[in-house]
Amino acid sequence: MVRIIINADDFGKSPRRNQAINDSFTQGLICSAGLIVTGKYLPEAIELAKAGKYMDKLHLHFNLSANLLQEGSEDAPLTEAMRKDPFFCKDQKFLKYHGLPKEFSCIRKWRLVYDELVAQYKKFNEVTEGKADYKHVDFHLWYNLTWSVAVALNLFTRKYKIESVRYWGLHQMNKRRFKIYRFLSWNHLVKSIPATNIDYFLSKRDSFKQYNVVELYCHPNYKDGVFLDDSPSYFKHERQPMMKQIQMLKELGGIEFLSWEDSFKKR
């Protein structure tokens, strides 16, 4: 039995993304969504969550970069020190991509990152008014993987008693650099959630049997009137409509669909 959580990324990034995620909840396609608190479309996302009564299905999606999937994204750090740091920002806005650093010396920026994580967590608590999921946090898989984040994440999860974190993908787990990253960020009190997109899971399901819980992340969007998941794909084939992807998952057998709350109960 493979237990999966279908989670939508980037709630709060743009009006189009917000509406698509809202529709995904309405249609029962997703179990939860990661809320980004660093952009100007956060208030709109909160209003949709209140109206749709799924605030308890939201968790914090930490963000330390502009989003490559969303044109016009103008996310900015919440802390002044990070806004002035050229490794993460330009003109006080997050860079589109800083990725894995070339120099290990950036680990000295851990305090800068830690303060930003704390600020985003507190902002999340504020806007969700105590009604959301505060036990789990997500990261952008590629854009936030830095040595300084690894150290800051370890300290943050201990301080705020976070129970699970998604910050690594199954296609990354055997890469040497990422093994070091995981070692630095490791906290034995936190469950590290492996993740991949729906497309990859459907194609490689047998490789997931060793995991108790897997997060399938998606980025709901509309393209030419069709409801799609526009997550980057590792395969060169035509993307199936999201409704069809979910139906294909349900037809596989040997799968249990979970919410984050359910996953904690099954630990």
C-alpha positions in Angstrom: 0.0 0.0 0.0 1.4 3.4 -1.0 -0.1 6.3 0.8 -0.1 9.6 -1.1 -0.9 13.2 -0.4 -1.9 15.3 -3.4 -0.7 18.8 -2.6 -1.0 22.0 -4.7 2.0 24.4 -4.6 2.2 28.1 -4.8 -1.2 29.3 -3.5 -0.9 33.0 -3.3 1.4 33.4 -6.3 -1.0 34.9 -8.9 -4.7 35.3 -9.5 -4.8 32.5 -12.1 -2.9 30.1 -9.8 -5.2 31.1 -6.9 -8.4 30.4 -8.9 -7.1 27.1 -10.2 -6.1 25.8 -6.7 -9.5 27.0 -5.4 -11.2 25.0 -8.2 -9.1 22.0 -7.4 -10.4 22.0 -3.8 -13.9 22.5 -5.0 -13.6 19.5 -7.4 -11.9 17.3 -4.8 -8.7 16.9 -6.8 -6.3 17.9 -4.0 -5.9 17.2 -0.3 -4.0 20.3 0.7 -2.1 23.4 -0.6 1.0 25.2 0.3 0.5 29.0 0.9 3.2 31.4 0.0 3.1 34.6 2.1 5.7 36.7 0.3 3.7 37.9 -2.7 1.0 40.5 -3.4 -1.7 38.0 -4.1 -1.7 36.5 -0.6 -4.9 38.4 0.5 -6.8 37.0 -2.5 -5.8 33.5 -1.6 -6.9 33.9 2.0 -10.3 35.2 1.0 -10.8 32.2 -1.4 -9.8 29.8 1.4 -12.2 31.4 3.8 -15.1 31.3 1.3 -14.3 27.7 0.4 -13.8 26.6 4.0 -10.5 24.8 3.5 -8.3 27.0 5.6 -7.4 23.9 7.7 -6.0 22.3 4.5 -3.3 25.0 4.1 0.3 24.8 5.3 3.2 27.1 4.8 5.2 26.9 1.6 8.5 28.6 2.4 9.7 30.8 -0.4 13.2 32.2 -0.9 13.1 32.9 -4.7 10.9 34.2 -7.4 8.9 31.4 -9.2 10.1 30.2 -12.6 6.6 28.8 -13.2 4.8 32.2 -12.9 5.6 35.1 -15.1 5.3 38.5 -13.3 5.9 37.0 -9.9 7.3 39.8 -7.7 7.9 38.0 -4.4 9.9 39.9 -1.8 11.4 38.8 1.5 9.7 39.8 4.7 13.0 40.7 6.5 15.0 43.8 5.6 18.4 42.0 5.8 17.5 39.4 3.2 16.0 42.1 0.9 19.5 43.7 0.9 21.4 40.4 0.3 22.6 40.0 -3.3 22.7 36.2 -3.1 19.0 36.1 -2.7 17.7 39.4 -4.0 18.0 42.1 -6.6 16.3 45.5 -6.1 14.9 44.0 -2.9 13.0 41.3 -4.7 13.8 37.6 -4.8 15.9 36.4 -7.7 14.3 34.0 -10.0 16.9 31.4 -9.4 19.8 31.1 -7.0 19.7 27.3 -6.7 22.6 25.3 -5.3 25.5 27.6 -4.5 28.9 27.2 -6.1 30.6 28.0 -2.8 30.1 26.2 0.5 31.0 29.5 2.2 27.4 30.7 1.9 26.6 28.5 4.8 27.5 31.6 6.9 24.2 33.1 5.8 22.2 30.6 7.9 21.1 33.3 10.4 19.8 35.5 7.5 17.7 32.5 6.2 16.6 31.5 9.7 15.2 35.0 10.4 13.3 34.9 7.1 11.9 31.5 7.8 10.6 32.7 11.2 9.1 35.8 9.7 7.3 33.8 7.0 6.0 31.3 9.6 4.7 34.1 11.8 3.1 35.8 8.8 1.4 32.5 8.0 0.1 32.2 11.5 -1.2 35.7 11.4 -3.1 35.5 8.1 -4.6 32.1 8.7 -5.8 33.1 12.2 -4.9 29.9 13.9 -7.1 27.8 11.5 -4.4 26.2 9.3 -2.0 23.3 9.5 1.1 24.4 11.4 2.9 21.0 11.6 4.0 20.7 8.0 6.0 23.0 5.7 7.1 22.8 2.1 10.0 24.2 0.0 10.5 24.7 -3.7 12.5 21.6 -4.5 15.2 23.2 -6.6 15.2 26.9 -5.9 15.8 26.8 -2.2 18.5 24.2 -1.9 21.4 26.1 -0.3 23.8 25.2 2.5 22.5 28.1 4.6 18.9 26.8 4.3 20.0 23.4 5.4 21.4 24.7 8.7 18.5 27.2 9.2 15.9 24.5 8.5 17.3 22.2 11.2 17.2 24.9 13.8 13.8 26.2 12.7 12.1 22.8 12.9 13.4 22.2 16.3 12.4 25.6 17.6 8.8 25.5 16.3 8.2 21.7 16.7 7.5 21.1 13.0 6.5 17.4 12.4 7.2 17.0 8.7 9.0 18.8 5.9 9.0 18.4 2.1 12.3 19.6 0.7 13.6 16.8 -1.4 12.5 15.0 -4.6 12.9 11.3 -5.2 15.0 12.0 -8.3 17.5 13.9 -6.1 18.0 11.4 -3.2 21.2 9.7 -4.6 23.1 12.8 -5.6 26.1 13.4 -3.5 25.6 17.1 -3.0 22.1 16.6 -1.9 23.1 13.9 0.6 25.3 16.4 2.3 22.4 18.9 2.3 20.1 16.4 3.9 22.8 15.6 6.6 23.0 19.3 7.5 19.3 19.8 7.6 18.5 16.5 9.4 16.3 16.7 12.5 15.4 13.2 13.9 12.1 14.7 15.3 10.9 15.6 11.8 9.6 13.3 9.1 11.2 14.0 5.8 8.6 13.7 3.0 9.8 12.5 -0.4 8.0 14.2 -3.3 7.4 14.0 -7.0 4.9 15.2 -9.5 1.8 13.2 -10.5 3.1 12.6 -14.0 6.3 10.9 -12.7 4.4 8.8 -10.1 2.0 7.5 -12.7 5.0 6.4 -14.9 7.2 5.0 -12.1 4.8 3.7 -9.4 6.7 0.5 -8.6 9.7 2.6 -7.4 7.6 4.2 -4.6 6.7 1.0 -2.7 9.5 1.5 -0.2 8.0 4.7 1.1 5.2 5.0 3.7 4.0 8.4 2.5 4.7 10.3 -0.7 3.7 13.8 -1.6 2.5 14.3 -5.1 2.9 18.0 -5.8 1.0 19.8 -8.5 0.7 23.3 -9.9 -3.0 23.6 -11.1 -3.5 26.0 -13.9 -5.6 26.6 -17.0 -4.2 26.4 -20.5 -6.4 27.1 -23.5 -9.5 26.3 -21.4 -8.1 22.9 -20.2 -7.4 22.4 -16.5 -3.8 21.2 -16.2 -1.0 20.6 -13.8 1.9 22.7 -15.2 4.6 21.2 -12.9 7.9 20.6 -14.8 7.7 17.1 -16.3 10.6 14.6 -16.6 9.0 13.0 -19.7 8.5 14.2 -23.2 4.9 13.4 -23.9 1.6 15.3 -24.0 0.4 16.3 -20.6 -3.0 14.8 -19.5 -5.7 17.1 -18.1 -5.5 17.1 -14.3 -8.9 15.5 -13.9 -7.7 12.6 -16.0 -4.5 12.3 -14.0 -6.4 12.0 -10.7 -8.7 9.4 -12.2 -5.7 7.4 -13.4 -4.4 7.5 -9.8 -7.7 6.2 -8.4 -7.7 3.3 -10.9 -4.2 2.1 -10.0 -5.2 0.2 -6.9 -2.9 -0.3 -3.8 -3.1 3.5 -3.0 -4.5 5.3 0.0 -5.2 9.0 -0.3 -4.2 11.0 2.8 -4.4 14.5 4.1 -1.4 15.8 6.1 -3.5 15.4 9.3 -4.1 11.7 8.4 -0.4 11.2 7.8 0.4 12.3 11.3 -2.1 9.8 12.7 -0.4 6.9 10.8 3.1 7.7 12.0 
